[in-house]
Amino acid sequence: MSLTIRDRWFALCGIASVVIELGGALVQMGSKDTHSLTWTSSTQSIASVFSHHATTSVWVGAYLEVISMGLFLVFALWAARKLGGGLIGSIASGFAVATVAVTMVSLALLDTEAYLAGHALPVETARVLVTLNGATYVTSWFLTAFFLLAVAPLALAVGRTVVGWSAAGVAALIFVATAADPGNLGQLAFTLSLVWTAVASVALVRRGPRAAVTPAVA
């Protein structure tokens, strides 16, 4: 397989991860099942949601999100190598692996909530699960930001200014927005990382900037 074709497949993984992630969210949108709960949910809301079994849409959405994480990891490891690798590339890869691992834990907790819904779970236990899920989910935002901060200097070093500066900008927004309002602004800032993944996937398969030519000295 040529490098060009291989790179296109890796880039496709990045784009597919975003499409499938958003698709999973849309499948679940509007449902009043466990995935809609946060640590700010009232005791009454938690009791109401856990009083009935989760719908099929919750499981379909969760399945899609797990798949998207695998595709994102493929993209992230490729991007780190594509931009030069080395020590910084290894750091970026490490944060990508950590991001996916923590997100998977969050999804597992979400699936646990969905599985236990409708089984007379004490509301206090349900709140613990909801809070743990929220905490791990927000932690994955910070890990995503660290991944982007590691990618930024790699991209700038090889002349990929759009990829580099946008990565740094989204990372900064995640840190600031999550500190200010994790429930809304933090979620919005994290969503921008999905946009970055799609844009970077396209940018990295395009021809890179030409290296500057150093004039020969007589």
C-alpha positions as CSV (number, residue, x, y, z in Angstrom):
1,M,0.0,0.0,0.0
2,S,1.5,3.4,-1.0
3,L,2.0,6.1,1.5
4,T,-0.6,8.3,-0.1
5,I,-3.3,5.6,0.0
6,R,-2.4,4.7,3.6
7,D,-2.5,8.3,4.7
8,R,-5.9,8.7,3.2
9,W,-7.2,5.7,5.1
10,F,-5.9,7.2,8.4
11,A,-7.4,10.5,7.6
12,L,-10.7,8.8,6.8
13,C,-10.5,7.3,10.3
14,G,-10.3,10.8,11.7
15,I,-13.3,12.0,9.8
16,A,-15.3,8.9,10.4
17,S,-14.6,9.2,14.2
18,V,-16.2,12.6,14.2
19,V,-19.2,11.6,12.0
20,I,-19.9,8.4,14.1
21,E,-19.5,10.3,17.4
22,L,-22.0,13.0,16.3
23,G,-24.2,10.3,14.9
24,G,-24.2,8.5,18.3
25,A,-25.1,11.7,20.0
26,L,-27.9,12.5,17.6
27,V,-29.4,9.0,18.0
28,Q,-29.7,9.7,21.8
29,M,-30.7,13.3,21.5
30,G,-34.1,14.1,23.0
31,S,-34.3,10.9,25.0
32,K,-34.9,11.1,28.8
33,D,-32.7,8.2,29.6
34,T,-29.6,7.9,31.7
35,H,-27.2,9.5,29.2
36,S,-29.1,12.8,29.7
37,L,-28.2,13.0,33.4
38,T,-25.4,15.1,34.9
39,W,-24.0,15.8,38.3
40,T,-26.4,18.9,38.4
41,S,-29.5,16.7,37.9
42,S,-31.9,16.8,40.8
43,T,-32.7,13.8,42.9
44,Q,-36.2,13.7,41.4
45,S,-34.8,13.7,37.8
46,I,-32.4,10.8,38.6
47,A,-35.1,8.8,40.3
48,S,-37.5,9.4,37.4
49,V,-34.9,8.3,34.8
50,F,-33.8,5.2,36.7
51,S,-37.4,4.1,37.2
52,H,-37.6,2.7,33.7
53,H,-35.4,0.6,31.4
54,A,-33.1,2.3,28.9
55,T,-34.4,2.5,25.4
56,T,-32.7,0.9,22.4
57,S,-31.5,4.3,21.2
58,V,-29.2,4.6,24.2
59,W,-27.5,1.3,23.3
60,V,-27.2,2.2,19.7
61,G,-25.7,5.6,20.6
62,A,-23.3,4.0,23.1
63,Y,-22.2,1.4,20.5
64,L,-21.4,4.1,17.9
65,E,-19.4,6.2,20.5
66,V,-17.2,3.2,21.3
67,I,-16.5,2.7,17.6
68,S,-15.7,6.4,17.2
69,M,-13.1,6.2,20.0
70,G,-11.2,3.4,18.2
71,L,-11.2,5.4,15.0
72,F,-10.0,8.5,16.8
73,L,-7.1,6.6,18.3
74,V,-6.0,5.4,14.9
75,F,-6.1,9.0,13.6
76,A,-4.3,10.5,16.6
77,L,-1.4,8.0,16.5
78,W,-1.0,8.6,12.8
79,A,-1.2,12.4,13.1
80,A,1.6,12.3,15.7
81,R,3.8,10.2,13.5
82,K,2.8,12.2,10.3
83,L,3.9,15.5,12.0
84,G,7.4,14.2,12.8
85,G,7.1,11.9,15.8
86,G,10.1,12.1,18.1
87,L,9.7,12.8,21.8
88,I,6.9,15.3,21.4
89,G,5.1,12.9,19.1
90,S,5.4,10.2,21.7
91,I,3.9,12.6,24.3
92,A,1.0,13.3,21.9
93,S,0.4,9.6,21.3
94,G,0.5,9.0,25.1
95,F,-2.2,11.6,25.7
96,A,-4.3,10.2,22.8
97,V,-4.2,6.8,24.4
98,A,-5.1,8.2,27.8
99,T,-7.9,10.2,26.2
100,V,-9.5,7.1,24.7
101,A,-8.9,5.0,27.8
102,V,-10.6,7.5,30.1
103,T,-13.4,8.1,27.6
104,M,-14.0,4.4,27.5
105,V,-14.3,4.3,31.3
106,S,-16.9,7.1,31.0
107,L,-18.8,5.2,28.4
108,A,-18.6,2.0,30.5
109,L,-20.1,3.9,33.5
110,L,-22.8,5.3,31.2
111,D,-23.6,1.8,30.0
112,T,-23.7,0.6,33.6
113,E,-26.3,3.3,34.4
114,A,-28.4,2.2,31.4
115,Y,-28.2,-1.4,32.3
116,L,-29.2,-0.8,36.0
117,A,-32.1,1.6,35.0
118,G,-35.4,0.0,35.8
119,H,-33.9,-2.4,38.4
120,A,-34.9,-0.5,41.6
121,L,-31.4,1.0,42.1
122,P,-31.2,3.2,45.2
123,V,-31.2,6.9,44.1
124,E,-28.1,7.5,46.2
125,T,-26.2,4.8,44.2
126,A,-27.5,6.1,41.0
127,R,-26.2,9.6,41.8
128,V,-22.7,8.2,42.5
129,L,-22.7,6.6,39.1
130,V,-23.9,9.7,37.4
131,T,-21.3,11.8,39.1
132,L,-18.4,9.4,38.4
133,N,-19.5,9.3,34.7
134,G,-19.5,13.1,34.6
135,A,-16.1,13.4,36.3
136,T,-14.4,10.9,33.9
137,Y,-16.0,12.6,30.9
138,V,-14.7,16.0,31.9
139,T,-11.3,14.5,32.6
140,S,-11.2,13.3,29.0
141,W,-11.6,16.9,27.9
142,F,-8.4,17.9,29.7
143,L,-6.6,14.9,28.2
144,T,-7.8,16.0,24.8
145,A,-6.5,19.5,25.4
146,F,-3.1,18.1,26.4
147,F,-3.0,16.0,23.2
148,L,-3.7,19.1,21.1
149,L,-1.0,21.1,23.0
150,A,1.5,18.4,22.1
151,V,0.4,18.3,18.5
152,A,0.6,22.1,18.1
153,P,4.4,22.5,18.2
154,L,4.8,19.4,15.9
155,A,2.5,21.0,13.3
156,L,4.1,24.4,13.5
157,A,7.6,22.9,13.2
158,V,6.8,21.4,9.8
159,G,4.9,24.5,8.5
160,R,1.4,23.2,9.2
161,T,0.3,26.5,10.7
162,V,-3.4,26.1,10.4
163,V,-3.3,22.7,12.1
164,G,-0.8,23.9,14.8
165,W,-2.4,27.2,15.8
166,S,-6.0,25.8,15.7
167,A,-4.9,22.9,18.0
168,A,-3.4,25.4,20.5
169,G,-6.5,27.6,20.3
170,V,-8.9,24.7,20.9
171,A,-6.8,23.4,23.8
172,A,-6.8,26.9,25.4
173,L,-10.6,27.2,25.0
174,I,-11.1,23.8,26.6
175,F,-9.1,24.8,29.7
176,V,-10.7,28.2,30.0
177,A,-14.3,27.2,29.2
178,T,-14.2,24.1,31.4
179,A,-13.0,26.1,34.4
180,A,-15.7,28.8,33.8
181,D,-18.7,26.5,33.0
182,P,-18.1,22.8,32.6
183,G,-21.7,22.1,32.0
184,N,-22.2,24.3,28.9
185,L,-19.1,26.2,27.8
186,G,-16.8,23.3,28.5
187,Q,-18.9,20.9,26.4
188,L,-19.0,23.4,23.6
189,A,-15.2,23.9,23.7
190,F,-14.7,20.1,23.6
191,T,-17.0,19.9,20.6
192,L,-14.6,22.2,18.8
193,S,-12.0,19.5,19.2
194,L,-14.2,17.3,17.0
195,V,-14.2,20.0,14.4
196,W,-10.4,20.2,14.7
197,T,-10.1,16.4,14.1
198,A,-12.1,16.6,10.9
199,V,-10.1,19.7,9.6
200,A,-6.7,18.2,10.5
201,S,-7.7,14.9,8.8
202,V,-8.2,16.7,5.6
203,A,-5.2,19.0,6.0
204,L,-2.7,16.2,6.7
205,V,-3.3,14.4,3.5
206,R,-2.7,17.5,1.4
207,R,0.8,18.3,0.2
208,G,2.8,19.8,3.0
209,P,4.5,23.2,2.7
210,R,7.7,23.1,0.7
211,A,10.9,23.2,2.8
212,A,12.8,26.4,2.4
213,V,15.8,26.2,0.1
214,T,19.1,27.3,1.7
215,P,21.3,29.1,-0.9
216,A,24.6,27.3,-1.5
217,V,27.7,29.1,-0.3
218,A,30.6,29.3,-2.8
